[in-house]
Amino acid sequence: MKSIILAGGVGTRLWPLSREYYPKQFIQFDGPSLFQKTCERAILLSGPNGIYVVTNEIHRYLVTNQIEELGYTLPDDHLLIEPAGKNTLPAIAWALQRIRGIAGSETAVVFPSDHILGPEALNQIRAAESLARDHLVTFGIRPASPHTGYGYIRPGKPLPGGNLAEEFKEKPDEKTAADYVEKGYLWNSGIFLLSTGCFFAELERYQPELAAAFAPGREPDYPSLTAISIDYGLLEHSQKVAVVPLAAEWSDLGTFRALYDHEQHDEGGNVGSAEFIEAGGNYVYAPGKHVGLIGVSDLVVVDTADALLICDNQKTEQVKALVGRYNAVGDPVTRFHRQVHRPWGSYTVLEEGGPYKIKRVTVKAGERLSLQLHHHRSEHWIVVRGTAEVELNRETRLLRKGESTFVPAGMLHRLKNPGVIPLDVIEVQLGEYLEEDDIVRFDDQYGRA
């Protein structure tokens, strides 16, 4: 059994924690990220060489770095970089085409990268492998309560180990959700078990153009594909869909309400590090700050370095609409945190105003930035930890803690960490234009030149 991990989402309903360039599946709160936990599950099912990851260019190095933190290396042909987001059906078809080309006829479990899933689910997934030879298997969760944030599946005729899936329902209102729960519907988990033979036969029947795009040996023209989910494009049409109930802890952690439900509550039903006086049912995330809530209930309070969210705990689905408003005016607050991750390390914006910006640049041991120049800004570098190898106009020298250098606008330069500990540099930028697109790369080991 192989494993496919879908890791291209941006998690807009968890803004401001989740941003386009560092979405929720990669956030490491107090340990491994959701993506890393998904990888650990996949390793137990498929081994480290049986994992395939579908993501996009901006998350490429988050994927590879976080897998390396687990002690493994993902083979190059197991990492599929979507040139454009086309939803789940093309992503899954591409991964299964790659699996068929490398391993032949196979069965693969498809995991979203941002779910909580109890370990007892793995044996249930293994047990469904025989069912997947002739069916498209989807896994359902028995509802703990009516929920308007999940899709639903109506089980039908019994099968060995599951049921035929009779109907898929989109996210309902509260009354309809209660009706679905009473009738025995299951939550749609977004986890699938698919054999290459059955999948491509059904794809040929219901989505022939997509099936042709992923014919054996053919490189798909990915940007031209129709964006469509596996539910709409295949499962709602096929007569060979089976649903298997998973008796395990599960949550997609898609909203702050879901995070609230997942965490431990105090005696007042509150979650988070704060002082609560006559307050109940609140969720607070504000690391590094003293927070007090008095006389309020059912609030979500999320504070980051550059954004503050306060909303009703029953209306967290609307955070997505808020992100849409910021996107409509081109505000980068939905795309980047103050700390921005790069393949060589990260940088954190400490302060900015008018013609200056101050960053802390952290370069991992042995890594280096691209050879580059800027047309509109100069930079002053001060080493505060480690040793920096600085290249200025093709001349190289070492800077140690407390030493500094100046990089005028238009000068070719590069920064490298030749040491075995992280390198921290305070960078002071000066200029009339200080955005990240004022970078001209001449050489880059990460393929960005």
ChimeraX attribute file (.defattr): number of C-alpha atoms within 10 A of each C-alpha:
attribute: neighborCount
match mode: 1-to-1
recipient: residues
	/A:1	17
	/A:2	24
	/A:3	29
	/A:4	28
	/A:5	25
	/A:6	23
	/A:7	21
	/A:8	26
	/A:9	19
	/A:10	19
	/A:11	21
	/A:12	25
	/A:13	22
	/A:14	24
	/A:15	26
	/A:16	25
	/A:17	22
	/A:18	21
	/A:19	22
	/A:20	20
	/A:21	18
	/A:22	22
	/A:23	24
	/A:24	27
	/A:25	25
	/A:26	21
	/A:27	18
	/A:28	12
	/A:29	9
	/A:30	6
	/A:31	9
	/A:32	17
	/A:33	18
	/A:34	22
	/A:35	27
	/A:36	23
	/A:37	19
	/A:38	22
	/A:39	26
	/A:40	17
	/A:41	19
	/A:42	24
	/A:43	17
	/A:44	12
	/A:45	20
	/A:46	18
	/A:47	15
	/A:48	20
	/A:49	14
	/A:50	19
	/A:51	23
	/A:52	27
	/A:53	27
	/A:54	23
	/A:55	23
	/A:56	19
	/A:57	13
	/A:58	16
	/A:59	24
	/A:60	20
	/A:61	17
	/A:62	19
	/A:63	22
	/A:64	18
	/A:65	18
	/A:66	18
	/A:67	18
	/A:68	13
	/A:69	11
	/A:70	13
	/A:71	9
	/A:72	14
	/A:73	14
	/A:74	18
	/A:75	13
	/A:76	9
	/A:77	11
	/A:78	18
	/A:79	21
	/A:80	19
	/A:81	17
	/A:82	18
	/A:83	12
	/A:84	14
	/A:85	19
	/A:86	17
	/A:87	16
	/A:88	21
	/A:89	20
	/A:90	25
	/A:91	27
	/A:92	23
	/A:93	21
	/A:94	22
	/A:95	24
	/A:96	30
	/A:97	23
	/A:98	21
	/A:99	24
	/A:100	18
	/A:101	12
	/A:102	12
	/A:103	12
	/A:104	13
	/A:105	13
	/A:106	16
	/A:107	23
	/A:108	25
	/A:109	24
	/A:110	23
	/A:111	24
	/A:112	22
	/A:113	25
	/A:114	26
	/A:115	20
	/A:116	18
	/A:117	20
	/A:118	14
	/A:119	12
	/A:120	12
	/A:121	18
	/A:122	16
	/A:123	11
	/A:124	17
	/A:125	20
	/A:126	13
	/A:127	12
	/A:128	20
	/A:129	20
	/A:130	13
	/A:131	20
	/A:132	25
	/A:133	18
	/A:134	16
	/A:135	23
	/A:136	25
	/A:137	29
	/A:138	29
	/A:139	24
	/A:140	28
	/A:141	21
	/A:142	18
	/A:143	19
	/A:144	9
	/A:145	10
	/A:146	19
	/A:147	20
	/A:148	17
	/A:149	19
	/A:150	20
	/A:151	19
	/A:152	27
	/A:153	23
	/A:154	21
	/A:155	22
	/A:156	15
	/A:157	10
	/A:158	12
	/A:159	12
	/A:160	10
	/A:161	15
	/A:162	20
	/A:163	18
	/A:164	21
	/A:165	25
	/A:166	16
	/A:167	15
	/A:168	19
	/A:169	18
	/A:170	13
	/A:171	16
	/A:172	18
	/A:173	12
	/A:174	13
	/A:175	11
	/A:176	14
	/A:177	23
	/A:178	17
	/A:179	13
	/A:180	21
	/A:181	19
	/A:182	12
	/A:183	11
	/A:184	14
	/A:185	24
	/A:186	26
	/A:187	26
	/A:188	24
	/A:189	24
	/A:190	18
	/A:191	17
	/A:192	23
	/A:193	28
	/A:194	27
	/A:195	25
	/A:196	20
	/A:197	18
	/A:198	18
	/A:199	25
	/A:200	22
	/A:201	13
	/A:202	20
	/A:203	22
	/A:204	15
	/A:205	14
	/A:206	16
	/A:207	15
	/A:208	14
	/A:209	14
	/A:210	20
	/A:211	20
	/A:212	14
	/A:213	18
	/A:214	23
	/A:215	16
	/A:216	12
	/A:217	10
	/A:218	10
	/A:219	12
	/A:220	16
	/A:221	10
	/A:222	18
	/A:223	12
	/A:224	10
	/A:225	15
	/A:226	14
	/A:227	17
	/A:228	16
	/A:229	16
	/A:230	19
	/A:231	18
	/A:232	12
	/A:233	18
	/A:234	20
	/A:235	23
	/A:236	15
	/A:237	15
	/A:238	16
	/A:239	14
	/A:240	17
	/A:241	20
	/A:242	30
	/A:243	29
	/A:244	25
	/A:245	21
	/A:246	22
	/A:247	14
	/A:248	16
	/A:249	13
	/A:250	17
	/A:251	18
	/A:252	17
	/A:253	21
	/A:254	19
	/A:255	22
	/A:256	25
	/A:257	22
	/A:258	15
	/A:259	16
	/A:260	21
	/A:261	15
	/A:262	15
	/A:263	12
	/A:264	12
	/A:265	16
	/A:266	12
	/A:267	9
	/A:268	14
	/A:269	16
	/A:270	23
	/A:271	23
	/A:272	19
	/A:273	16
	/A:274	17
	/A:275	12
	/A:276	19
	/A:277	12
	/A:278	10
	/A:279	18
	/A:280	21
	/A:281	18
	/A:282	23
	/A:283	28
	/A:284	21
	/A:285	18
	/A:286	16
	/A:287	14
	/A:288	10
	/A:289	11
	/A:290	9
	/A:291	16
	/A:292	12
	/A:293	17
	/A:294	11
	/A:295	9
	/A:296	13
	/A:297	18
	/A:298	18
	/A:299	23
	/A:300	23
	/A:301	20
	/A:302	20
	/A:303	19
	/A:304	17
	/A:305	14
	/A:306	11
	/A:307	14
	/A:308	13
	/A:309	17
	/A:310	14
	/A:311	16
	/A:312	16
	/A:313	20
	/A:314	12
	/A:315	14
	/A:316	20
	/A:317	19
	/A:318	15
	/A:319	20
	/A:320	15
	/A:321	13
	/A:322	16
	/A:323	20
	/A:324	14
	/A:325	13
	/A:326	14
	/A:327	14
	/A:328	9
	/A:329	8
	/A:330	11
	/A:331	12
	/A:332	12
	/A:333	17
	/A:334	23
	/A:335	21
	/A:336	18
	/A:337	24
	/A:338	16
	/A:339	16
	/A:340	15
	/A:341	19
	/A:342	17
	/A:343	19
	/A:344	21
	/A:345	19
	/A:346	15
	/A:347	21
	/A:348	17
	/A:349	18
	/A:350	15
	/A:351	12
	/A:352	13
	/A:353	7
	/A:354	10
	/A:355	12
	/A:356	17
	/A:357	18
	/A:358	18
	/A:359	19
	/A:360	21
	/A:361	19
	/A:362	21
	/A:363	26
	/A:364	19
	/A:365	18
	/A:366	14
	/A:367	17
	/A:368	22
	/A:369	20
	/A:370	21
	/A:371	21
	/A:372	20
	/A:373	23
	/A:374	22
	/A:375	15
	/A:376	17
	/A:377	22
	/A:378	20
	/A:379	20
	/A:380	16
	/A:381	23
	/A:382	21
	/A:383	21
	/A:384	17
	/A:385	16
	/A:386	21
	/A:387	24
	/A:388	28
	/A:389	18
	/A:390	20
	/A:391	17
	/A:392	20
	/A:393	14
	/A:394	11
	/A:395	9
	/A:396	12
	/A:397	9
	/A:398	14
	/A:399	16
	/A:400	15
	/A:401	15
	/A:402	12
	/A:403	14
	/A:404	17
	/A:405	14
	/A:406	13
	/A:407	20
	/A:408	18
	/A:409	15
	/A:410	15
	/A:411	15
	/A:412	19
	/A:413	22
	/A:414	22
	/A:415	21
	/A:416	21
	/A:417	24
	/A:418	19
	/A:419	15
	/A:420	11
	/A:421	14
	/A:422	19
	/A:423	27
	/A:424	23
	/A:425	26
	/A:426	22
	/A:427	24
	/A:428	20
	/A:429	21
	/A:430	19
	/A:431	15
	/A:432	11
	/A:433	16
	/A:434	20
	/A:435	10
	/A:436	7
	/A:437	8
	/A:438	14
	/A:439	17
	/A:440	15
	/A:441	18
	/A:442	13
	/A:443	14
	/A:444	14
	/A:445	13
	/A:446	12
	/A:447	8
	/A:448	9
	/A:449	13
